[in-house]
Amino acid sequence: MKKIVIIAGIAVVCLQTAIAQKPDSNFGGVQIGTITYSYRDMPDRTIEGILNYIVQSGVSSVELMGDAVERYAGFPRERSEQRQWRTTVSMDKFKEIKKMFDDKGVKIHILKLGDARWSDEEIDYAFNVCKTLGAKGISMEISEDAAKRMAPFADKHQLYAIFHNHDQPGNPDFSFDKPLEYGSRLMLNFDVGHYFASTGKNPCDVIKRLNKRIFSIHLKDRTWVGNYNQAANLPFGNGQTPIIEILQLIQKERWPIYCDIELEYKIPEGSDAVVEVAKSVEYCRKALVK
C-alpha cells in the first residue's frame, strides 16, 4: 500500500511494505548481538514476545536463554516430571522456534541450556535442542568439573560447550586454560565486564592470547573499585571497561567472535530494556563503522 509523507511541505509518495525490515547488527564485520537475559524485566516473556523485543532493539543474532524455549515446547511445572519430559519430548516445537527466528532475520548462535549435573540423557537433549535451533553450542558457568563432564558430549554432538565467567578471574588460582584443556570443542563466553570488575585488568590481553578459544563475549560496562561486588554496572561509555578497544581489536584482527550485549545496569525511569539494548547497539555501531 502507498502512503503520503510530508517533508518540508512537499508531499512525497512512499511505498509502505507489510513486512518490516529485518534487523542487521553486523557492523564492520563484527556481529553484535545480545543475550536474551537482557529482556528479563519486560512484560512478555514468551518466546514470541522475546523475539519481538530482539527485533525492536535492532539485533540480528542472540544467545537465547532456555527457559522461554522450554516453556513454548510444553515444559512441565512439576519437578518430578521434568527429567522424563526432557528425555522424551519431540523436537517439533523447537523447529517452530527456529522458523520464527529465521522469518524475523534473527540467528541463534548460542542456546543457554543445560547443566553439567544433568544426566547423560538430559545433556544429549540440550545439545539436540541446540542443533535444532541452528545454534553452535550451549553455554553454562565455567569450572573444571563442568569442562570435564561436557567435553565428551561436545565431541559426540559436534557442537561447542561454551563457558561463562563471573568473578572467578579475581581468584589468583583461577585459570581459563585449565578448563579448556579437557577438549578442543570447549570454548569461552568471555564476560569482559565481570573480568574487568574482578581484576582491574584489560580484557584485550585475554582476547589476544585466547582468541581461538573465545566463541563469544558478553559486553557490559563496569567500574574497577577493588571490590567486585561494589563495582557498578553502567550504560556503555560511562564505566571503565574498554568496550571500544575490545570491539576494534576484534574488527582489526577479523576474529569470528560474537559480541553480545548483556544489559545489567539499572534501567532509567521512562525507558525499558528494548530502548537500552538499542542504545548499546548504536554505541557498538559507532565504534565499528567509520
C-alpha positions in Angstrom: 0.0 0.0 0.0 1.1 3.6 -0.5 1.2 6.5 1.9 1.8 10.2 1.7 4.7 11.6 3.8 5.1 15.4 4.1 8.7 16.5 4.1 9.4 20.3 4.3 5.9 21.0 3.0 6.3 18.7 0.0 4.1 15.6 -0.4 6.2 12.5 -1.2 4.6 9.2 -2.2 6.3 6.2 -0.4 5.8 2.5 -0.6 4.8 1.0 2.8 5.7 -2.6 2.9 3.7 -5.0 5.0 6.8 -6.7 6.2 9.2 -4.8 8.5 12.8 -4.6 7.5 14.8 -7.4 9.2 17.5 -6.3 11.7 21.2 -6.3 10.8 23.6 -5.7 13.7 26.8 -6.8 11.9 28.9 -3.7 11.8 32.3 -3.7 10.0 32.4 -7.4 10.1 31.7 -7.7 13.9 28.5 -9.4 14.9 26.8 -7.5 17.7 24.1 -9.4 19.5 22.5 -9.8 22.9 21.8 -12.4 25.5 18.0 -12.6 26.0 18.6 -12.2 29.7 18.7 -8.5 28.8 14.9 -8.6 28.5 14.2 -10.3 31.8 12.1 -7.4 33.2 10.0 -6.9 30.1 6.3 -7.9 30.5 6.0 -10.5 27.7 8.4 -13.4 28.5 7.0 -15.8 25.9 9.3 -16.8 23.1 7.2 -14.7 20.7 7.5 -11.6 23.0 11.2 -12.0 23.4 11.7 -12.3 19.7 9.8 -9.1 19.1 12.0 -7.3 21.7 15.1 -8.5 19.9 13.9 -7.2 16.5 12.8 -3.9 18.1 16.3 -3.5 19.5 17.8 -3.9 16.0 19.6 -7.1 16.9 20.1 -9.9 14.4 21.9 -12.6 16.5 21.4 -13.8 20.0 22.4 -16.1 22.9 19.0 -17.5 23.7 18.0 -18.3 27.3 16.5 -21.8 27.5 13.6 -21.1 29.9 11.3 -19.5 27.3 12.3 -22.1 24.7 11.3 -24.9 27.0 8.0 -23.2 28.1 7.0 -22.9 24.4 7.6 -26.6 24.0 5.4 -27.6 27.0 7.9 -27.9 29.8 6.0 -29.3 32.9 5.9 -27.4 36.1 6.2 -30.4 38.3 9.8 -31.1 39.0 9.2 -34.9 39.2 8.1 -34.8 35.5 10.8 -32.6 34.1 13.6 -35.1 33.5 11.3 -37.5 31.7 9.9 -34.7 29.6 13.4 -33.6 28.5 14.4 -37.1 27.5 11.2 -37.9 25.5 10.0 -34.6 24.0 9.7 -34.2 20.3 11.9 -31.6 18.5 8.9 -30.3 16.6 8.2 -27.3 18.8 11.9 -26.3 18.7 11.8 -26.4 14.9 8.9 -24.0 15.1 11.0 -21.6 17.2 13.8 -21.8 14.6 11.4 -20.9 11.9 10.0 -17.9 13.9 13.5 -16.5 14.4 14.6 -17.2 10.8 11.5 -15.4 9.5 12.4 -12.4 11.6 16.0 -12.4 10.5 17.4 -13.3 13.9 20.0 -16.1 14.2 20.5 -18.1 17.4 24.2 -18.6 17.9 24.2 -20.0 21.5 21.5 -21.7 23.5 21.9 -21.2 27.2 20.5 -24.6 28.3 21.9 -27.5 30.3 23.9 -28.2 33.4 26.9 -30.4 34.0 25.0 -32.1 36.8 22.3 -33.3 34.5 22.0 -37.0 33.5 23.6 -38.1 30.2 20.2 -38.2 28.5 19.3 -34.7 29.6 22.7 -33.3 28.3 22.0 -35.1 25.0 18.6 -33.4 25.0 20.2 -29.9 25.5 22.6 -30.5 22.5 19.8 -31.8 20.4 17.7 -28.7 21.0 20.8 -26.6 20.3 21.2 -28.3 16.9 17.5 -28.0 16.1 17.6 -24.2 16.7 20.6 -23.8 14.5 22.9 -22.7 17.4 26.6 -23.7 17.5 26.8 -24.6 21.2 25.3 -24.4 24.7 26.6 -22.2 27.5 27.0 -22.6 31.2 29.2 -21.4 34.1 32.9 -22.1 33.9 34.6 -24.8 36.1 37.0 -27.6 35.6 34.3 -30.1 36.7 31.9 -28.8 34.1 34.5 -28.9 31.4 35.5 -32.5 32.2 31.8 -33.5 32.1 30.8 -31.7 29.0 33.8 -32.4 26.7 32.7 -35.9 25.6 29.2 -34.6 24.8 30.5 -31.7 22.8 32.6 -34.1 20.7 29.7 -36.5 20.3 27.3 -33.8 19.0 30.0 -31.8 17.1 28.9 -28.7 18.9 30.5 -26.4 21.4 30.2 -26.3 25.2 30.8 -22.6 26.0 31.8 -21.5 29.5 30.9 -18.1 31.0 32.8 -16.4 33.8 31.6 -14.1 36.6 34.2 -13.1 39.2 36.3 -16.3 39.1 39.3 -14.5 37.4 39.7 -12.4 40.5 40.9 -15.5 42.3 44.7 -15.7 41.8 44.5 -19.5 41.4 41.9 -19.3 38.6 42.9 -20.1 35.0 40.9 -20.0 31.8 43.4 -22.5 30.3 42.7 -25.4 32.7 39.0 -26.0 31.7 39.9 -25.6 28.0 42.5 -28.4 28.3 39.7 -31.0 28.6 38.6 -30.8 25.0 39.0 -29.0 21.7 35.3 -28.2 21.5 35.3 -26.4 24.8 35.1 -22.6 24.3 34.8 -19.4 26.3 31.9 -17.0 26.6 34.2 -14.3 28.0 32.4 -11.7 30.1 34.6 -8.7 29.8 32.7 -6.6 32.3 32.9 -9.2 35.0 36.5 -9.8 34.2 37.4 -6.1 34.5 35.4 -5.6 37.7 37.1 -8.6 39.4 40.7 -7.9 38.2 41.0 -4.3 37.0 43.0 -5.7 34.0 42.4 -5.0 30.3 40.3 -7.8 28.8 42.1 -7.3 25.5 45.1 -9.2 26.9 43.0 -12.3 27.4 41.3 -11.9 24.0 44.7 -11.6 22.2 46.0 -14.7 23.9 42.9 -16.9 23.7 41.1 -15.6 20.7 40.9 -19.1 19.1 39.1 -20.4 22.2 36.7 -17.5 22.6 33.4 -18.1 20.9 31.6 -15.1 22.3 31.9 -12.1 24.5 29.5 -10.6 27.0 29.7 -6.8 26.7 28.9 -4.7 29.7 30.5 -1.5 31.1 31.6 -1.9 34.7 33.9 0.0 37.0 37.0 -1.1 38.9 37.0 -0.3 42.6 39.0 -3.2 44.0 35.8 -4.9 45.1 33.8 -6.9 42.6 30.5 -6.7 44.5 30.8 -2.9 44.7 31.8 -2.3 41.1 29.0 -0.5 39.2 27.2 -1.6 36.1 26.7 1.5 33.9 25.4 2.4 30.4 28.0 1.9 27.7 30.6 4.7 27.7 30.0 5.6 31.4 32.1 2.9 33.0 35.8 1.9 32.7 35.6 -1.3 30.7 37.4 -0.7 27.4 34.5 -1.7 25.1 35.5 0.3 22.1 39.1 -1.0 22.3 37.7 -4.6 22.5 35.4 -4.2 19.5 38.0 -2.5 17.4 40.6 -5.2 18.3 38.2 -7.9 17.1 37.4 -6.0 14.0 41.1 -5.3 13.2 42.1 -9.0 13.6 38.9 -10.3 11.9 38.3 -12.8 14.7 34.9 -14.6 14.4 33.9 -13.7 17.9 30.3 -12.9 18.7 29.9 -9.8 20.8 26.7 -9.9 22.9 25.3 -7.1 24.9 24.2 -8.1 28.4 22.0 -5.4 29.9 22.7 -5.4 33.7 22.7 -1.7 34.7 19.6 -0.1 36.3 17.2 1.0 33.5 16.5 4.8 33.7 12.9 5.8 34.6 10.8 6.1 31.5 12.9 3.7 29.5 12.9 -0.1 29.1 15.2 -2.9 28.1 14.4 -2.6 24.4 15.4 1.1 24.3 18.6 0.4 26.4 19.7 -2.5 24.3 19.2 -0.4 21.2 21.3 2.4 22.7 24.1 -0.2 23.4 23.8 -1.5 19.8 24.3 2.1 18.5 27.3 2.6 20.7 28.9 -0.5 19.2 28.0 0.6 15.7 29.7 3.9 16.1 32.8 2.2 17.4 33.0 -0.1 14.4 31.7 2.0 11.4 33.8 4.9 10.3 
